Amino acid sequence: MAFLLNKLNIVNSAAENLQRQPHMTSRGFTIVELLIVIVVIGILAAISIVAYNGVTKRANASAAKGNATSVQKVAEAYNADENGGAYPTLAQLTTGTTTVKLPSGVTASATAPTAANGKTTIGYATLGTSPNFTGACIAYWDFNASTPGVAYVYAGAARTGAPTGTTTGSVTCA
């Protein structure tokens, strides 16, 4: 009988120990914790999207102005090398020569570029009377301006170009 009482005490003692120990169950995240994580991820995503858009806009503006500057250099080289001091017409600029030609990937047009084609298209107009053009206006799309629109670089005696801003149409030079 003592043996059974001893075994019963051991079983009761084990049962009491189990009741005193905390239950070891797996526990998931609460809805509040999940919502906080989702909000933090959303904030980080918004910050990165805004930063990406700014970088893209600056890159497009840099590419467009770089293309316009390249065309300006082509026109200046043509003026110095090919035609006795005259700037090329749009047709001469587009056709090019053995020493002077448009950079690859750049398209010259008589109309002002737009936001849709502004990275690779420039507008071109000459100043003066044929065949002795004294300058050129090179229009490009300025993606980085506070209000994006047409901007210019000039070659020779040219000082102003039209259209400006968001106006579209044929490029003229003065």
Buried (B, 14 or more C-beta within 10 A) or exposed (E): EEEEEEEEEEEEEEEEEEEEEEEEEEEEEEEEEEEEEEEEEEEEEEEEEEEEEEEEBEEBBEBBBBBBBBBBBBBBBBBEEBBEEBBBBBEBBBEBBEEBBBEEEBEBBEBBBBEEBBBBBBBBBBBBEEEEBBBBBBBBBBBBBEEBBBBBBBBBBBEEBBBEBBEEEEBBBE
